[in-house]
Amino acid sequence: MTEGSDPVSDQTTEPLSPDAPPAPTEAMPATRALAEGVLAGDRRALARAITLVESGRADHQAQAVALLDLVAGHGRQALRLGLSGTPGVGKSTFIESFGLMLVGRGLRVAVLAVDPSSARSGGSILGDKTRMEQLSRAPEAFIRPSPSQTELGGVGRRSREAVALCEAAGFDVVLIETVGVGQSETMVAGMSDLFVLLMAPAGGDELQGVKRGIMESADLILVNKADGDLKPAATRTCADYAGALRLLRKRPEDPPGFPKAMMVSALHAGGLEAAWDEMTALADWRRANGHWDRRRAEQARGWFEAEVRGGLLARLTRDPALAAKMAALGQAVAAGETAPGKAAADVLAALDP
């Protein structure tokens, strides 16, 4: 796609300035056609739709809102699996082995891999797909690497929208791979049905297991690389985490025995079938006991509130008077002439009618 092209119509257009008003009605026929392609399971249409929702252009944002509204209410639900773990734990290898196993069971799998963006240049390598050569060639799989765009929490700025589009396209399982930033990476748990934490053997003593944050959000801990010389260490690590999980406060959405720790070998596909059986058992229990629908409702409300907060921040940058006020107060804060909290309160007061 050429620079300045429209991911909906593929027609070259002049980029709009950030202050330009959206024009959703002009793109509605093309947007409707794109929505129909997504609902029909067209992989090309799905890729273009995700490109559209990730765009920062004002006209694309308006089209993305219309597109998401058109595919809403389709009634399709995928199993959303959030996957986190420290860098080097084997997330990409696990996803390929796990995805191939699911494809072998006749399921359609979408992988949303979030790649860290540079704080200096803003760019991302987006090389996760190259690590999943076999899975990327499977017609039942769809792999989409996206930049984090310096978003905190290990997910991309528009990961929720990408998940919704993959569900609308009819995928059975949507895997959301995070950038792997550590124990504070919990945002993915707020957009998934099950949160899987991948750990490495000998990654720390049992004290690491009782730390709050990411451990509290995990539904299943998988100790990867449980093969060869690392298997004894993986066995000890799994036992440590299993003991740590028993010390955590019981959550109402967990059946007896959950959360739990298990060993897997992504390299040799060991333990993947057993892990999938545990995931489906947990998902089925939550559906039967009403926790699934409640969790989905809370996530939808959280998505709405996040969009409102994002819109308020965008309004600050679009309004010339507010932008000038922020710039002036920012200089005053930098010079030590006013406290940051007082300056922020002045900006928020300017939003009042």
C-alpha positions in Angstrom: 0.0 0.0 0.0 1.5 3.3 -1.0 2.0 6.2 1.3 -1.1 8.2 1.8 -3.4 5.4 0.5 -6.6 4.5 2.2 -6.8 0.9 3.7 -10.5 0.9 3.0 -10.7 2.0 -0.6 -7.0 1.5 -1.6 -7.4 4.9 -3.4 -4.6 7.5 -2.9 -5.8 10.4 -0.9 -4.3 13.5 0.6 -3.7 13.0 4.4 -6.0 15.1 6.5 -4.6 17.4 9.2 -5.3 16.3 12.8 -7.8 19.2 13.1 -9.8 18.2 10.1 -13.3 16.9 10.9 -14.0 13.2 10.1 -16.1 12.4 7.1 -17.5 8.9 7.8 -20.4 9.2 5.3 -18.1 9.4 2.3 -16.4 6.2 3.1 -19.5 4.3 4.2 -20.0 2.1 1.0 -16.3 1.1 1.1 -16.4 0.5 4.8 -19.6 -1.6 4.5 -17.8 -3.7 1.8 -14.8 -4.1 4.1 -17.1 -5.2 7.0 -18.8 -7.8 4.7 -15.4 -9.1 3.8 -14.4 -9.4 7.4 -17.6 -11.2 8.3 -17.1 -13.6 5.4 -13.7 -14.6 6.8 -11.6 -12.9 4.1 -8.0 -12.8 5.4 -7.1 -9.9 3.1 -10.1 -7.9 4.3 -9.2 -8.7 7.9 -5.6 -7.4 7.4 -6.9 -4.2 5.9 -9.4 -3.7 8.7 -6.7 -4.0 11.3 -4.5 -1.6 9.4 -7.5 0.8 9.4 -8.1 0.7 13.1 -4.4 1.1 13.9 -4.2 4.2 11.8 -3.9 7.6 13.5 -5.4 9.6 10.6 -8.6 11.4 11.5 -10.5 10.1 8.4 -9.3 6.5 9.1 -10.4 6.8 12.7 -13.9 7.8 11.7 -14.0 4.9 9.2 -12.7 2.5 11.9 -15.6 3.5 14.2 -18.1 2.8 11.5 -16.4 -0.5 10.6 -16.5 -1.8 14.2 -20.1 -0.7 14.6 -21.0 -2.7 11.4 -19.4 -5.9 12.6 -20.7 -5.6 16.2 -23.5 -7.9 17.1 -22.4 -10.7 14.9 -22.9 -13.2 17.7 -19.5 -14.9 17.2 -17.2 -15.5 20.2 -13.7 -16.8 20.0 -11.7 -18.0 23.0 -9.4 -15.1 23.7 -6.1 -16.3 25.1 -3.7 -13.8 26.6 -0.1 -15.0 26.6 2.7 -13.3 28.6 6.1 -14.1 29.7 9.6 -12.6 30.0 11.6 -12.2 26.8 13.4 -15.4 25.8 11.0 -17.7 27.5 9.8 -19.2 24.2 6.5 -17.4 23.5 6.9 -17.5 19.7 7.9 -21.2 19.7 5.1 -22.0 22.0 2.5 -20.1 19.9 3.7 -22.0 16.7 3.5 -25.4 18.3 0.3 -24.7 20.2 -1.3 -23.1 17.1 -0.4 -26.0 14.9 -1.9 -28.4 17.4 -5.1 -26.4 17.4 -5.2 -26.2 13.6 -4.8 -30.0 13.6 -7.9 -30.2 15.7 -9.8 -28.3 13.0 -9.8 -24.9 14.7 -9.1 -21.5 13.1 -6.4 -19.6 15.0 -5.6 -15.9 14.9 -2.4 -14.6 16.5 -2.0 -11.0 17.5 1.7 -10.5 18.3 2.6 -7.1 19.9 6.1 -6.0 19.1 7.9 -3.4 21.3 8.3 0.0 19.7 11.5 2.0 20.1 11.2 4.9 22.5 13.7 6.9 20.3 12.6 6.2 16.8 9.0 4.9 17.4 9.7 2.0 15.0 9.2 -1.7 15.5 10.9 -4.8 13.9 7.6 -6.7 13.6 9.6 -9.9 13.1 7.4 -12.3 15.1 5.8 -13.8 12.0 9.3 -15.0 10.8 9.5 -17.1 13.9 6.3 -19.0 13.1 7.1 -20.2 9.6 4.9 -23.4 9.7 2.0 -21.7 11.4 2.1 -18.7 9.0 1.7 -21.1 6.1 -1.4 -22.8 7.5 -4.6 -21.5 5.7 -6.5 -21.8 9.0 -4.2 -19.4 10.8 -3.8 -15.7 10.7 -0.8 -13.9 12.2 -0.7 -10.2 12.7 2.3 -8.4 14.3 1.5 -4.9 15.5 3.6 -2.3 17.2 3.1 -1.4 20.8 3.5 2.3 20.0 5.0 2.7 23.4 1.7 1.7 25.0 2.1 0.4 28.5 0.8 -3.0 29.7 2.4 -5.1 27.0 -0.3 -4.7 24.3 -0.9 -2.4 21.4 -2.9 0.8 21.3 -5.6 -0.9 19.3 -5.4 -4.5 20.4 -9.0 -4.6 21.6 -10.2 -3.6 18.1 -8.0 -6.2 16.5 -9.4 -8.9 18.7 -13.0 -7.9 17.9 -12.2 -8.0 14.2 -10.7 -11.5 14.5 -13.8 -12.7 16.3 -16.0 -11.2 13.6 -13.9 -13.0 11.0 -14.9 -16.3 12.6 -11.7 -17.4 14.2 -12.2 -20.0 17.0 -9.1 -19.0 19.1 -7.5 -15.6 19.3 -4.0 -15.6 20.9 -2.8 -12.2 22.1 1.0 -12.3 22.6 2.4 -9.4 24.7 5.8 -7.8 24.4 6.9 -9.6 27.5 7.8 -6.7 29.9 7.6 -8.4 33.2 5.4 -8.5 36.3 3.4 -5.4 35.6 2.1 -6.7 32.3 -1.5 -7.3 33.3 -3.5 -5.2 30.7 -3.8 -8.2 28.4 -5.8 -10.0 31.2 -8.5 -7.3 30.7 -9.1 -8.2 27.1 -8.8 -12.0 27.2 -11.0 -14.8 28.5 -8.0 -16.8 29.8 -4.6 -15.4 30.8 -1.7 -17.8 30.4 1.7 -17.0 31.9 4.7 -18.7 30.3 7.7 -19.2 32.7 11.2 -20.5 32.2 12.9 -23.2 34.4 15.0 -21.9 37.2 13.6 -18.4 36.7 13.6 -17.5 40.4 12.8 -19.0 43.8 9.3 -19.4 45.2 9.3 -15.8 46.5 9.0 -14.7 42.9 5.8 -16.7 42.7 4.0 -14.9 45.5 4.7 -11.4 44.1 1.4 -9.7 43.3 0.5 -8.2 39.9 0.9 -10.5 37.0 0.7 -13.7 39.1 -2.6 -12.7 40.5 -4.1 -12.4 37.0 -2.8 -15.7 35.6 -5.3 -18.5 35.1 -2.7 -21.0 34.0 1.1 -21.0 34.5 3.0 -23.0 31.9 6.7 -23.8 32.7 8.2 -24.0 29.2 11.4 -25.8 28.1 10.6 -28.9 30.2 12.8 -31.1 28.1 16.4 -32.4 28.0 18.7 -31.3 30.7 16.2 -28.6 31.8 13.4 -31.0 32.8 14.5 -31.5 36.4 14.8 -27.7 36.9 11.3 -27.3 35.2 9.9 -29.8 37.6 11.2 -27.9 40.6 10.0 -24.6 39.1 6.5 -25.9 38.4 6.3 -27.2 42.0 7.4 -23.8 43.4 4.8 -22.0 41.4 2.1 -24.5 42.2 2.8 -23.9 45.9 2.8 -20.1 45.4 -0.6 -20.2 43.7 -2.1 -22.0 46.7 -1.2 -18.9 48.8 -3.1 -16.5 46.6 -6.6 -15.5 47.5 -9.3 -17.6 45.8 -11.1 -15.8 43.0 -14.8 -16.4 42.5 -14.3 -17.1 38.8 -12.0 -20.0 39.5 -13.2 -23.6 39.9 -11.5 -26.0 42.3 -7.9 -26.5 41.3 -7.4 -23.2 39.4 -5.2 -21.4 38.8 -2.7 -24.2 38.3 0.9 -24.7 37.1 1.9 -27.2 34.4 5.0 -28.1 32.4 5.2 -27.9 28.6 7.8 -28.3 26.0 7.1 -26.0 23.0 10.1 -27.4 21.1 8.8 -31.0 21.3 5.1 -30.2 21.6 5.0 -31.9 25.0 2.1 -31.2 27.3 0.3 -28.9 24.8 -2.7 -31.2 24.5 -3.1 -31.4 28.3 -2.7 -27.6 28.6 -5.5 -27.1 26.0 -7.8 -29.5 27.8 -7.3 -27.5 31.0 -8.0 -24.3 29.1 -11.2 -25.6 27.6 -12.4 -27.1 30.9 -11.9 -23.7 32.6 -13.7 -21.8 29.8 -16.6 -24.3 29.9 -16.9 -24.0 33.7 -17.0 -20.2 33.5 -19.6 -20.2 30.8 -21.8 -22.6 32.8 -21.5 -20.5 35.9 -22.1 -17.1 34.4 -18.5 -15.8 34.8 -17.9 -15.7 31.1 -20.7 -13.3 30.3 -19.9 -11.1 33.3 -16.3 -10.9 32.3 -17.1 -10.0 28.7 -19.5 -7.3 29.9 -16.9 -5.8 32.2 -14.3 -5.8 29.4 -16.8 -4.1 27.1 -17.5 -1.4 29.7 -13.7 -0.9 30.2 -13.2 -0.6 26.5 -15.9 2.2 26.4 -14.3 4.1 29.3 -10.8 3.8 27.7 -12.2 5.3 24.5 -13.7 8.2 26.4 -10.4 8.9 28.2 -8.6 8.7 24.8 -11.1 11.1 23.3 -10.6 13.6 26.0 -6.8 13.5 25.6 -7.2 13.9 21.8 -9.5 16.9 22.4 -6.7 18.6 24.3 -4.4 18.4 21.3 -7.0 19.3 18.7 -8.3 22.4 20.4 -5.8 25.3 19.7 -6.7 27.2 22.9 -6.3 24.1 25.1 -3.1 23.1 23.3 -1.6 26.6 23.8 -2.6 26.5 27.5 -1.0 23.1 27.9 2.2 24.3 26.2 2.4 27.4 28.5 1.7 25.4 31.6 4.2 22.8 30.6 6.9 25.4 30.3 5.9 26.8 33.7 6.2 23.3 35.2 9.6 22.7 33.6 10.9 26.1 34.9 9.7 25.2 38.4 7.2 28.0 38.5 4.2 25.9 39.3 3.6 22.3 40.6 2.6 19.6 38.0 -0.6 18.9 39.9 -1.7 22.5 40.0 -1.0 22.8 36.2 -3.0 19.7 35.4 -5.9 21.0 37.5 -5.9 24.2 35.5 -6.0 22.3 32.2 -8.9 20.2 33.4 -10.7 23.2 34.6 -10.5 24.7 31.1 -12.6 21.7 29.9 -15.5 22.7 32.0 -18.3 24.6 30.1 
